[in-house]
Amino acid sequence: MVDVAQHIRIFDQKPADELVPKRTAAIKDLASKLTGPKDVDGLMKMASNLVAAAKFDKKLPEELAQEATASIKKQSPAFVREGRDLELSTIALLAMLGAIDGGTKQGIIERLNFLSAGVWLGLSFQQPNKESRIEALRVEVLHAARDYVARGAENARERKAPALGAPLKPENTNLGEVVSNLRASVERLNRNAVVDREEIDFLWWSVTKWSSALDGLYDEASAYSAAIAFGLDGGARLRRMPLDVHKHLVLRRIRAAEPVSLAGLIAAVGDDRLRILTKIPDASTARTNPEIFPVMSSLLSGSAPKSASKDLQSVEAWTVRALLEATALGLINQHEV
């Protein structure tokens, strides 16, 4: 349940009683719009807009600002957008919480799943906000998006026994029911087989020494190039976002290396970049959404953006980041919504 009253104090420290129900209604209205885009490109753009809103240091992207303003005006016709950027950003992030709160979490790859993955990846690479109330909201959205994706990925991998079919009655009076049960059983067996195939493929890959991304042995590349290759090669074998077990299987193969920034990582990859970038599953999506896919977009461009953090991260952290980005791009490349 979204605590609207608490977060409203980001932009109004002493809100009037009537403001809370009005903004709550506006948040609910905007939440229904966030998954409105009918293609993955539109959903990634929406996710990028929400990530930008979480910075609270500039105006919202115009499209999201217009949607948020329209939702507020339904309850408060006198609302004027000018000078209300802090409020609009807060309402947008609360709407994302509202959308996640109403999601199914049943493992089906649908619009909210893509949107949540994009928001999670974008916010997890973002610098913390110095203002405590803003940071509390940003972290709440980050955790909600991450948990939504993780629960869906876990549920999708749950194997279930097919239902026992009903016996055929004399004179085939329940033939329709029997056929329906058989169809459901076959569908369940097929889903289980997909889970088995993913697990087998990933486990076999986890003991190999050859990298498809590098077109060579992992041990013959630098620790940084191997880290990116592990992410790309592992992600290519996953049909849902990775769980902890997948991360652990990848990290057990990492070689020790000094922590580096994103710029340092791209520089350390060196000439291997030209081979690696050909294995990025959806280069177009990575290029147009650099805040969601900072590692993959930097590999494609050959350098980290000037706005990228100069903080140093371990080679393990970069490996996990590459795995997450590669898996998400692979899912985008394989599915439609």
N, C-alpha and C positions, 0 to 999 in steps of 0.2 A: 504494500500500500504506500503510495507516494505521500510524504509529509509535506504538503504544499505550504502550510502555515509557517513551518520552520524556514523553508528556503526563500519564501517571499521577503524575509528580512534582509536578503542580499541587496534588494533595491528599495525597500521601505522598512525602516527599523521599527516603526510604530504603525503597522497596517490597521486600517479601520476594519471592523468586523465584517462589513459587507464586501470588502475587497477579496477575502479568501474564497468564498463560494463563486464569485465572478471569475477569478483567475483559475480556479479549479475547473470550471466549465470550459474556459478557453483552452486550458491544457489538454483536456479530454478531446476537444475538437481538433486541436493541432495534432495530437497523437494519431488520430485516424488518418491524417494526411501524410504522415511520414513514410508510410509504406505504399503511397499512391503510385509512384513510378512503376510502370509495367515492364521495365527491362532492367537488367543488372547495371548497365551504365548509369541509368537514372538513380538507382539505389545507392551506387557508390558516390555519385555526386551529392546526394542527400547526406550520406555519412560524412563526406568531406566538409559539408556545410556545418554539420553538428560539431565536428572536431574544431572547426574554426570558431564556432560560437563559444566553445569551452575555454578559449584563450582569454576572453573577456577584455582584450586589449585593443580591439578595433571593432568597427561596425560588422554586423552580420552580413554574410553574402546576401545580395539583394533578393534572390528568390525565397530564401528562408525567412528573411525579414518581412516580406510581403505576406507570406502565409501566416506567420505569427501575429502580425498586425490585424489581419482579417479575422483570425480566431478571437482576438481580444475585443475587437469592435463589435462582435456579435453580442457580447455581454455588456460592453462599455462603449456605446456609440460615440461618446465625446473624447475617446482616447486619441491622442496625437502622438505620432511616432517619433517626431523630432526630439532628440535629446533623451530618448528612452532605450538606448542600446543595451544598457545593463539589464533592464527588465526583459527586453526581447530575448536576450541570450539565456536568461534564467528560465523563462517560459519554454524556450526551445528544448533545453536540457531536461526539464521536468516532463515535457511531452515525450521525450525518448524513454524516460523511466516509466511513464504511463503505458506506452506501447509495449514495452518489455513485460510489464506487469500483467498485461492481458494476453500474452503470447501462449502458445500451446506447449512448447518445449518437448514435443513428441518425436523429434528426430527427422521430421519431414523438412526437406530443403525448400523453404518458401521465402517470401520477401523479407520478413522480419529477421530471418536467419542471416541473410546477406547483409542487411542493414546493421545488425548487431555486430557481425564480424568486422565490418568496416569501422564502426565506432570504436570497438575494442582495440583494433590494431592502431588506429589513429591516436586515441587517448593514451595508450600504453607507451607511446614513443614521445609523448608531449612532456614538456617541463612542468613541474608542479607550480601552482599559483601561490603567490606569497600571502594573499588574503585568505584567512582561514575558512570563512563561510563559503567562498567561491570554491576553494580547494575541496571542501567537504562534499559539495555537490558534484564537482568534476569526478572525484574518486568514486562516489556512489554510482554515477552513470557508468564509469569504467568497469567497476565490479559487476554491475547488473548485466552489462552487455557480454562480458567475459563468461559469467556463469550461465547466461542463457544459451550461448553457443556451446559451452562445455556440456551442459545437460542434454542438449539436443544431440550432440555427437555421441555421448554415452548411451542415450536411449536408442539411437539408430543402430548401435553395435550390439544391442541385447538380443541374444538368440532366444527364440520362443518355440516351444513344441507346437506343431500343427494341431488344430482342434480335431477331436475324434469325429468322424463322419457319422451321420445318422444312418441306421440300417434301412435298406429299401423295403417299403411295406408291400404287402400283396397288391397285385395289379398296378404297381408303380404309382400309387396315389400320391406319394411324396417325392417324385422324381426331381422336381424343381429344387426342393430343399437339399437333396443329395448332391445334385450338380453344383449348387451354390457352395456347399461345404467343401466339396472337392476342389473347387476353384480357390477358395480361401486357403486350403491346405497347401496347394501348389504354390500360391503366392508367398506363403510363409516360408516354405522350403527354399524358394528362390532367394528370399531376403537373407535367410541364414547362409545360403551358399555365397552370397556377395560378401558377407562378413567374414566367412572362412577364407575366401579368396584374398581379401585385403590383408588379413592376418598372415597368411602363408607368404604372400608376396613381400610384405614388410619384413618378416622374420628371415626369409632367405636373403633379402638384400642386406640385412643388418650384419651378416657374416661374410659378405663379399668384400673384396679389396678393390674392385674395379668401379670407377665412377663414370656414369653415362654423361654427367654434366661436364666433366673434365676430359672425357675420352682418354682416360689414363688411370693409373693407380693413385689412390688417395695419398699414399705415403710418398709419392714422388712430387707432390705439390706442396706449397707452403702451408703452414697450419691455417692461415687465413683463407686461402683458396679452397682448402679442403673443408673448412667450416661452412662456406657458402655452398659448396657442392653437396655436402651432407644434407643441408636443408632442401636443396632442389631435388636431389635424388630421392630423399625420403618422402617429400611432399608429393612426388609423382606417383607414389604407391598408395596414397591415402585417398579414401572416398568421402571422408568427413574431416573436420578439423582435428588436429592431434590431441590426444589425451596425455596425461603424465607418463604413462608407460611408453608411448612412442618417443617422447622427449628423452627419457632415460636410455632407451636403446640407441638413440643417436649420440647422446653425450658420452656414452661409455667409450666411444671411438675417438674422441677429441684429443689432440696433442696440445701440450702446454705451449702458451705463447703470451706475450706481453699484452695488456689491455690497450685498446686503441679507440679513437673516435671514429665516427662514420667516415670522415674524410681520410683518416689513417687506414681504415679498413679497405676502402676502394684503392688507395695507393698501394697497399700491401698485396692486393690481389694481382696487380700489375697486368702483364700480358695475358694471364689466364682469363681475364674478363671477357675477351673476344670469344672464347669458347663457351664460357658460362652463360653469357647473355642469350645465346641461341636456345637455351633450355628453359628460359622463363616462359611459363605457360600462357600468359596473356599480357604481352608487352604493352599493348595499347592502354589497357586499364591501369597498369603500373605507371605509365608515363603521365596519364591525366589525373592521377590521384597520388601525388608524391607524399602527402601527409599521412596516407594510409599505408603506402608501400615504399617507405624511404630507402630501404636497402636495394630493392629491385629497381626502383626508378633511378637511383644513383649509379647502379651497375650499367643501366642502359645509357645514361648520359655521360658516364665516364668520370663524374665528380659529384661530391656531395653538395647540396645547395648551401648558399652562404648563410642561410638562416638555421642550418642544422646545428645541434648542440655540439660543443667541443668536449663534452664529458667523455671520459674513457670507459669502455665496457669490456668485460672479459670475452675471450674467444667463445666461451660457452654461451654467453648471452647472445652474441651475434649468430651463433649456430641456431639457437632456438628461434630467434627473430627470422632468420632465413627460412626455417621450416614452416613457421606460421604464415609468412607472406606467400611462400611458394604453394602451400596447400590451399590457401584462400584463392589465389589466382587460378589454380587448377580447377577448383570447384566452379568458379565463375566461367571458365572456359568451357566446361563440360555441360553446364545446366542453363536452362532458360526459366524464367518466372512468368 
